[in-house]
Amino acid sequence: MTDESAGIRKETLVAWKKGDQKAFEEIVRASMKKAYAMALGLVGNVEDARDISQEAFMAAHRARGSFDPERPFFPWFYRILRNRCLNFIRTRSKRGEISMDVLVEKECGRPRPDAVVMNREDSNALWKALFGLSEEHREIIVLRNFQGLSYRELSEALDISEGTVMSRLFYARKALYEALKDRI
């Protein structure tokens, strides 16, 4: 049996809970890319996302006694990661810092120069609009649209009902549309 959200075997989770370091390394390897991508979507900065995701794994390791191996790992871990991200965002906003790294371009070909400028402008506008949303709206947009989580996975990760997921996603998309409607 595996943890469907991260591809981690139940035996690995049980061994980790008992303190097995190799099992912990396997869990980190299986989950790190997803954790990093989620942190990046929430904090908007490559270095901060890397640091926060690593800190979240260490916090999860320290809290492994509270983990139930009968349940999926990633929703449990995501709550730890999410809290770290939200604390970071609150601290950053109290200091008046705003950071939005430009995302790595995913295109393989060489687009026309004017297309590159438009893509960067569109990308910057999207990220500016995304970071203008409330934390809970930004989070649900990132998890659904950038990470592809299903409504059930969102419900588990955020510890809310699927109905609340649908409602929150509706209002988040509406707010994002309002922020971007002049560019559409």
C-alpha positions, -999 to 999 in steps of 0.1 A, spaced: 0 0 0 13 35 -9 4 70 1 -13 80 -31 -5 117 -27 32 112 -26 39 76 -37 53 66 -3 48 30 10 30 26 43 60 5 55 82 35 50 59 58 69 58 33 98 96 30 99 99 68 98 75 71 127 97 48 147 128 70 139 143 53 108 165 80 92 166 62 58 128 61 57 128 99 64 152 104 35 129 84 12 99 105 23 118 137 16 129 125 -18 94 115 -27 78 148 -15 104 175 -19 96 188 -54 59 190 -46 66 207 -12 89 232 -28 65 240 -56 37 246 -31 59 268 -10 70 288 -40 33 293 -50 26 306 -15 57 328 -8 67 337 -44 104 335 -38 127 307 -49 152 309 -21 126 314 6 105 285 -8 135 262 -7 143 272 29 108 269 41 102 235 26 133 222 42 123 237 75 89 221 72 104 187 66 125 191 98 95 202 117 75 172 104 104 149 114 103 163 150 65 159 150 64 124 135 49 110 167 16 128 159 15 113 124 -10 84 118 6 60 92 -30 49 83 -36 83 67 -18 99 37 14 117 45 11 148 23 -21 163 37 -6 160 72 27 174 60 11 202 40 -5 217 71 30 220 86 44 235 53 14 259 50 18 272 86 55 278 79 47 297 47 19 318 63 42 327 92 69 338 68 44 359 48 31 376 79 67 383 91 76 396 57 46 419 54 52 433 89 86 443 77 72 458 46 90 434 22 74 423 -10 92 397 -31 82 381 -64 109 362 -82 104 358 -119 95 322 -125 117 300 -147 104 300 -182 91 266 -192 93 271 -230 118 250 -248 118 269 -281 130 305 -287 99 327 -289 99 361 -307 113 389 -285 79 407 -284 63 374 -272 89 371 -244 81 407 -233 44 399 -233 49 366 -215 69 384 -188 44 411 -185 15 386 -183 35 365 -158 43 395 -136 7 407 -138 -5 372 -128 18 370 -98 11 405 -87 -27 397 -89 -21 364 -71 -2 381 -42 -29 407 -40 -54 380 -30 -61 370 6 -38 342 19 -66 316 17 -76 326 -18 -40 326 -31 -34 292 -14 -64 275 -29 -56 289 -64 -20 277 -62 -30 242 -49 -57 237 -74 -44 254 -106 -6 251 -101 -4 218 -82 -35 201 -97 -49 189 -64 -84 174 -66 -113 188 -45 -109 158 -22 -71 164 -18 -78 201 -12 -103 192 14 -78 169 32 -48 193 29 -68 223 41 -89 204 66 -121 218 52 -152 202 36 -153 198 -2 -182 222 -2 -160 248 14 -133 240 -11 -157 247 -40 -170 279 -24 -135 292 -16 -122 283 -51 -152 301 -67 -145 333 -47 -108 331 -52 -112 328 -90 -136 356 -90 -112 378 -71 -83 368 -94 -105 376 -124 -113 410 -110 -76 417 -105 -68 406 -141 -99 416 -161 -82 446 -177 -55 423 -192 -80 397 -206 
